Amino acid sequence: MRIRKGNLVEIITGKEAGKRGKVLRVFPKQQRVAVEKLNLIKRHTKPTQQNPQGGIVEREGTVHVTNIMLVCNRCNRRVRVGHKILDTGQKVRICRKCGEEI
């Protein structure tokens, strides 16, 4: 996957389109990511030892990877991700618009 935990992404489709957030968790097998404060879902929880009150808890749902794009730090807009192999043999991700390492 080209998206990693901690990356800034923008949602391009759906009810949250145009909003930006930081990636909290990545699920490579399902090709989904959880983005901070976006796609919130309400979860009804039973009382437990950690949460004796129980009730309704809001948390981030997951978004499919095809519905988000990475935001470049340098150009500050959503970009496609490319790969480049450095002289040291290390493979890095690059911005397709400006060529900056991500």
Backbone as JSON Lines, residues from 0, in Angstrom:
{"i":0,"aa":"M","n":[0.83,-1.2,0.0],"ca":[0.0,0.0,0.0],"c":[0.86,1.25,0.0]}
{"i":1,"aa":"R","n":[0.39,2.27,-0.65],"ca":[1.16,3.51,-0.75],"c":[0.89,4.47,0.4]}
{"i":2,"aa":"I","n":[-0.15,4.18,1.18],"ca":[-0.51,5.02,2.32],"c":[0.01,4.36,3.59]}
{"i":3,"aa":"R","n":[0.59,5.16,4.48],"ca":[1.13,4.63,5.73],"c":[0.57,5.42,6.91]}
{"i":4,"aa":"K","n":[0.71,4.84,8.09],"ca":[0.25,5.49,9.32],"c":[0.98,6.82,9.5]}
{"i":5,"aa":"G","n":[0.22,7.85,9.84],"ca":[0.8,9.17,10.07],"c":[0.76,10.09,8.85]}
{"i":6,"aa":"N","n":[0.45,9.56,7.66],"ca":[0.37,10.39,6.46],"c":[-0.85,11.29,6.5]}
{"i":7,"aa":"L","n":[-0.74,12.46,5.87],"ca":[-1.87,13.36,5.71],"c":[-2.56,12.98,4.4]}
{"i":8,"aa":"V","n":[-3.87,12.72,4.47],"ca":[-4.62,12.31,3.28],"c":[-5.86,13.18,3.13]}
{"i":9,"aa":"E","n":[-6.4,13.19,1.91],"ca":[-7.64,13.89,1.62],"c":[-8.63,12.89,1.05]}
{"i":10,"aa":"I","n":[-9.87,12.96,1.5],"ca":[-10.91,12.06,1.01],"c":[-11.46,12.66,-0.28]}
{"i":11,"aa":"I","n":[-11.57,11.86,-1.34],"ca":[-11.97,12.39,-2.64],"c":[-13.4,12.04,-3.02]}
{"i":12,"aa":"T","n":[-14.03,11.06,-2.34],"ca":[-15.41,10.72,-2.65],"c":[-16.19,10.47,-1.38]}
{"i":13,"aa":"G","n":[-17.51,10.49,-1.5],"ca":[-18.37,10.19,-0.37],"c":[-18.77,11.43,0.4]}
{"i":14,"aa":"K","n":[-19.41,11.22,1.55],"ca":[-19.95,12.34,2.33],"c":[-18.87,13.21,2.95]}
{"i":15,"aa":"E","n":[-17.67,12.68,3.1],"ca":[-16.56,13.42,3.7],"c":[-15.61,13.99,2.65]}
{"i":16,"aa":"A","n":[-16.04,14.08,1.39],"ca":[-15.17,14.51,0.29],"c":[-14.6,15.9,0.54]}
{"i":17,"aa":"G","n":[-13.3,16.06,0.28],"ca":[-12.63,17.33,0.43],"c":[-12.01,17.56,1.8]}
{"i":18,"aa":"K","n":[-12.3,16.7,2.76],"ca":[-11.76,16.86,4.1],"c":[-10.42,16.15,4.22]}
{"i":19,"aa":"R","n":[-9.56,16.7,5.08],"ca":[-8.22,16.14,5.28],"c":[-8.07,15.63,6.7]}
{"i":20,"aa":"G","n":[-7.21,14.63,6.85],"ca":[-6.94,14.09,8.17],"c":[-5.72,13.21,8.16]}
{"i":21,"aa":"K","n":[-5.27,12.85,9.34],"ca":[-4.08,12.01,9.5],"c":[-4.51,10.55,9.6]}
{"i":22,"aa":"V","n":[-3.75,9.65,8.99],"ca":[-4.05,8.22,9.02],"c":[-3.69,7.67,10.39]}
{"i":23,"aa":"L","n":[-4.68,7.02,11.04],"ca":[-4.46,6.44,12.36],"c":[-4.05,4.98,12.28]}
{"i":24,"aa":"R","n":[-4.77,4.21,11.46],"ca":[-4.49,2.78,11.32],"c":[-4.61,2.38,9.86]}
{"i":25,"aa":"V","n":[-3.84,1.37,9.47],"ca":[-3.86,0.86,8.09],"c":[-4.17,-0.63,8.15]}
{"i":26,"aa":"F","n":[-5.11,-1.07,7.32],"ca":[-5.49,-2.48,7.22],"c":[-5.18,-2.96,5.81]}
{"i":27,"aa":"P","n":[-3.95,-3.46,5.55],"ca":[-3.54,-3.8,4.19],"c":[-4.35,-4.92,3.55]}
{"i":28,"aa":"K","n":[-4.75,-5.92,4.32],"ca":[-5.49,-7.04,3.73],"c":[-6.85,-6.61,3.22]}
{"i":29,"aa":"Q","n":[-7.52,-5.71,3.94],"ca":[-8.83,-5.21,3.51],"c":[-8.7,-3.98,2.61]}
{"i":30,"aa":"Q","n":[-7.5,-3.46,2.46],"ca":[-7.2,-2.24,1.71],"c":[-8.02,-1.06,2.22]}
{"i":31,"aa":"R","n":[-8.0,-0.89,3.54],"ca":[-8.75,0.18,4.17],"c":[-7.86,0.92,5.18]}
{"i":32,"aa":"V","n":[-8.22,2.18,5.45],"ca":[-7.51,2.98,6.44],"c":[-8.51,3.71,7.33]}
{"i":33,"aa":"A","n":[-8.1,4.01,8.56],"ca":[-8.89,4.83,9.48],"c":[-8.24,6.21,9.52]}
{"i":34,"aa":"V","n":[-9.05,7.24,9.25],"ca":[-8.55,8.61,9.19],"c":[-9.08,9.38,10.4]}
{"i":35,"aa":"E","n":[-8.21,10.16,11.02],"ca":[-8.52,10.88,12.25],"c":[-9.7,11.85,12.06]}
{"i":36,"aa":"K","n":[-10.73,11.7,12.91],"ca":[-11.91,12.57,12.96],"c":[-12.73,12.59,11.68]}
{"i":37,"aa":"L","n":[-12.6,11.57,10.84],"ca":[-13.4,11.47,9.61],"c":[-14.11,10.13,9.57]}
{"i":38,"aa":"N","n":[-15.27,10.1,8.93],"ca":[-16.09,8.9,8.79],"c":[-16.42,8.31,10.17]}
{"i":39,"aa":"L","n":[-16.92,9.17,11.05],"ca":[-17.23,8.75,12.41],"c":[-18.46,7.85,12.44]}
{"i":40,"aa":"I","n":[-18.38,6.79,13.25],"ca":[-19.51,5.88,13.42],"c":[-19.85,5.84,14.9]}
{"i":41,"aa":"K","n":[-21.11,5.53,15.19],"ca":[-21.54,5.41,16.58],"c":[-21.61,3.94,16.93]}
{"i":42,"aa":"R","n":[-20.96,3.59,18.02],"ca":[-20.89,2.19,18.46],"c":[-21.56,2.09,19.82]}
{"i":43,"aa":"H","n":[-22.56,1.22,19.94],"ca":[-23.25,0.99,21.21],"c":[-22.46,-0.04,22.0]}
{"i":44,"aa":"T","n":[-22.02,0.34,23.21],"ca":[-21.17,-0.55,24.0],"c":[-21.84,-0.91,25.31]}
{"i":45,"aa":"K","n":[-21.63,-2.14,25.73],"ca":[-22.11,-2.61,27.03],"c":[-21.17,-2.08,28.11]}
{"i":46,"aa":"P","n":[-21.65,-1.96,29.33],"ca":[-20.75,-1.56,30.43],"c":[-19.66,-2.61,30.65]}
{"i":47,"aa":"T","n":[-18.42,-2.15,30.79],"ca":[-17.28,-3.02,31.07],"c":[-16.51,-2.45,32.25]}
{"i":48,"aa":"Q","n":[-15.43,-3.13,32.63],"ca":[-14.61,-2.62,33.74],"c":[-13.92,-1.3,33.36]}
{"i":49,"aa":"Q","n":[-13.49,-1.19,32.09],"ca":[-12.83,0.04,31.66],"c":[-13.84,1.17,31.48]}
{"i":50,"aa":"N","n":[-15.06,0.83,31.04],"ca":[-16.11,1.82,30.8],"c":[-17.38,1.38,31.53]}
{"i":51,"aa":"P","n":[-17.49,1.63,32.83],"ca":[-18.63,1.11,33.59],"c":[-19.96,1.74,33.18]}
{"i":52,"aa":"Q","n":[-19.92,2.9,32.56],"ca":[-21.14,3.58,32.15],"c":[-21.75,2.92,30.91]}
{"i":53,"aa":"G","n":[-20.88,2.48,29.96],"ca":[-21.38,1.95,28.69],"c":[-21.89,3.1,27.84]}
{"i":54,"aa":"G","n":[-22.83,2.82,26.95],"ca":[-23.45,3.87,26.16],"c":[-22.98,3.9,24.72]}
{"i":55,"aa":"I","n":[-23.15,5.06,24.09],"ca":[-22.83,5.22,22.68],"c":[-21.47,5.91,22.57]}
{"i":56,"aa":"V","n":[-20.55,5.26,21.83],"ca":[-19.19,5.78,21.66],"c":[-18.98,6.1,20.18]}
{"i":57,"aa":"E","n":[-18.47,7.29,19.9],"ca":[-18.15,7.65,18.51],"c":[-16.69,7.33,18.24]}
{"i":58,"aa":"R","n":[-16.43,6.69,17.11],"ca":[-15.04,6.4,16.72],"c":[-14.94,6.42,15.21]}
{"i":59,"aa":"E","n":[-13.7,6.38,14.71],"ca":[-13.47,6.47,13.28],"c":[-13.77,5.14,12.61]}
{"i":60,"aa":"G","n":[-14.53,5.2,11.52],"ca":[-14.72,4.02,10.69],"c":[-13.6,3.98,9.66]}
{"i":61,"aa":"T","n":[-13.58,2.94,8.86],"ca":[-12.52,2.82,7.86],"c":[-13.0,3.32,6.5]}
{"i":62,"aa":"V","n":[-12.05,3.72,5.68],"ca":[-12.3,4.22,4.33],"c":[-11.47,3.38,3.38]}
{"i":63,"aa":"H","n":[-12.01,3.05,2.21],"ca":[-11.25,2.27,1.24],"c":[-10.14,3.13,0.65]}
{"i":64,"aa":"V","n":[-9.03,2.5,0.33],"ca":[-7.84,3.23,-0.13],"c":[-8.09,3.96,-1.45]}
{"i":65,"aa":"T","n":[-8.98,3.46,-2.28],"ca":[-9.25,4.12,-3.56],"c":[-10.01,5.42,-3.39]}
{"i":66,"aa":"N","n":[-10.57,5.67,-2.2],"ca":[-11.34,6.89,-1.96],"c":[-10.52,7.99,-1.29]}
{"i":67,"aa":"I","n":[-9.22,7.78,-1.12],"ca":[-8.36,8.81,-0.52],"c":[-7.13,9.03,-1.39]}
{"i":68,"aa":"M","n":[-6.55,10.22,-1.24],"ca":[-5.29,10.53,-1.91],"c":[-4.35,11.17,-0.9]}
{"i":69,"aa":"L","n":[-3.08,10.92,-1.09],"ca":[-2.05,11.48,-0.22],"c":[-1.89,12.97,-0.49]}
{"i":70,"aa":"V","n":[-1.6,13.75,0.55],"ca":[-1.34,15.19,0.41],"c":[0.15,15.42,0.55]}
{"i":71,"aa":"C","n":[0.75,16.07,-0.44],"ca":[2.19,16.34,-0.43],"c":[2.5,17.47,0.54]}
{"i":72,"aa":"N","n":[3.59,17.33,1.31],"ca":[3.98,18.36,2.27],"c":[4.46,19.63,1.57]}
{"i":73,"aa":"R","n":[5.1,19.47,0.43],"ca":[5.7,20.62,-0.26],"c":[4.67,21.39,-1.08]}
{"i":74,"aa":"C","n":[3.89,20.69,-1.93],"ca":[2.91,21.39,-2.78],"c":[1.56,21.6,-2.09]}
{"i":75,"aa":"N","n":[1.31,20.93,-0.97],"ca":[0.09,21.07,-0.18],"c":[-1.17,20.8,-1.01]}
{"i":76,"aa":"R","n":[-1.1,19.82,-1.88],"ca":[-2.29,19.39,-2.61],"c":[-2.24,17.89,-2.77]}
{"i":77,"aa":"R","n":[-3.39,17.29,-3.11],"ca":[-3.42,15.83,-3.22],"c":[-2.68,15.39,-4.47]}
{"i":78,"aa":"V","n":[-1.92,14.32,-4.31],"ca":[-1.04,13.88,-5.39],"c":[-1.05,12.36,-5.51]}
{"i":79,"aa":"R","n":[-0.62,11.9,-6.67],"ca":[-0.38,10.48,-6.85],"c":[1.01,10.18,-6.32]}
{"i":80,"aa":"V","n":[1.21,8.93,-5.96],"ca":[2.47,8.52,-5.34],"c":[3.27,7.69,-6.33]}
{"i":81,"aa":"G","n":[4.56,8.03,-6.46],"ca":[5.46,7.24,-7.28],"c":[6.55,6.66,-6.4]}
{"i":82,"aa":"H","n":[7.39,5.84,-6.99],"ca":[8.5,5.25,-6.25],"c":[9.8,5.55,-6.97]}
{"i":83,"aa":"K","n":[10.87,5.65,-6.2],"ca":[12.19,5.95,-6.74],"c":[13.21,5.18,-5.93]}
{"i":84,"aa":"I","n":[14.21,4.64,-6.58],"ca":[15.28,3.92,-5.89],"c":[16.49,4.84,-5.81]}
{"i":85,"aa":"L","n":[16.94,5.11,-4.59],"ca":[18.08,5.99,-4.37],"c":[19.39,5.27,-4.7]}
{"i":86,"aa":"D","n":[20.49,6.01,-4.68],"ca":[21.81,5.44,-4.95],"c":[22.19,4.39,-3.9]}
{"i":87,"aa":"T","n":[21.67,4.56,-2.69],"ca":[21.97,3.61,-1.62],"c":[21.19,2.31,-1.76]}
{"i":88,"aa":"G","n":[20.27,2.26,-2.72],"ca":[19.45,1.07,-2.92],"c":[18.14,1.12,-2.17]}
{"i":89,"aa":"Q","n":[17.89,2.21,-1.45],"ca":[16.66,2.35,-0.68],"c":[15.53,2.82,-1.59]}
{"i":90,"aa":"K","n":[14.35,2.22,-1.43],"ca":[13.19,2.59,-2.22],"c":[12.35,3.6,-1.44]}
{"i":91,"aa":"V","n":[12.07,4.77,-2.04],"ca":[11.32,5.82,-1.36],"c":[10.1,6.2,-2.19]}
{"i":92,"aa":"R","n":[9.1,6.77,-1.51],"ca":[7.92,7.27,-2.19],"c":[8.15,8.73,-2.58]}
{"i":93,"aa":"I","n":[7.68,9.12,-3.76],"ca":[7.85,10.5,-4.22],"c":[6.51,11.06,-4.69]}
{"i":94,"aa":"C","n":[6.42,12.38,-4.66],"ca":[5.25,13.1,-5.17],"c":[5.36,13.15,-6.69]}
{"i":95,"aa":"R","n":[4.29,12.82,-7.4],"ca":[4.33,12.83,-8.86],"c":[4.3,14.25,-9.43]}
{"i":96,"aa":"K","n":[3.85,15.23,-8.66],"ca":[3.76,16.61,-9.18],"c":[5.08,17.35,-9.04]}
{"i":97,"aa":"C","n":[5.7,17.3,-7.82],"ca":[6.9,18.09,-7.6],"c":[8.18,17.25,-7.47]}
{"i":98,"aa":"G","n":[8.05,15.94,-7.29],"ca":[9.21,15.09,-7.17],"c":[9.8,14.99,-5.78]}
{"i":99,"aa":"E","n":[9.16,15.61,-4.8],"ca":[9.64,15.62,-3.42],"c":[9.45,14.25,-2.78]}
{"i":100,"aa":"E","n":[10.42,13.85,-1.93],"ca":[10.27,12.6,-1.16],"c":[9.17,12.77,-0.12]}
{"i":101,"aa":"I","n":[8.41,11.71,0.07],"ca":[7.33,11.76,1.06],"c":[7.79,11.01,2.31]}
